Amino acid sequence: MQQTVKTRSGRVIIRPSQAEDAAITAAALSDPDAQPLTDAQLKAMRPVMGRPRIANPKAPLTMRIDADVLEALRSSGQGWQTRVNALLREAVASGKV
């Protein structure tokens, strides 16, 4: 007889029998691409939070700008800050700044 567990959300999970569990474990251990971690590897693991670090992160900036200019930039839609960055980069590259 299959053993089942019902979750709080009402989902029914079928628990494997001892023989099925042994077969699943044997198959997992025989997979060369999915070998179990050693105790040393488990001990060396550290949780990582947040996004991966990038080589050249952008610096946050606070700047005063005329309200009408800011409104025009924002009204251009999503990605307006990226477009401002591109315009400033172009000005620096062309020697205007």
Phi, psi and omega in degrees: 000135180282137174268137179234155176232134179255126180278172179298329181280356179096359179287137180259125180249128179271123179273135180289153176285174179301317181293317179296319179296319178296319179294319179296316180296317179298318179295320180293319181291333181279350180282115182292340181272355183224057180283147180294151179284147177280167178298323179295319178294318179297321181292328182281348183290138177228139178291143179239129181246152175086187181283156174295146179288144178251161185295316183235081181290152178281145181267136176291151185217138171244127185215148179264131184217149180301143184299321181291325178292316179298317179297319179297319179295312181295325182288348178286354173105184182298141181093011183296325180292323177295320178294321177297317178300318180295319178296317179293320178298318179296319179296320179293316182295326182273359177084012179284341180240000000 
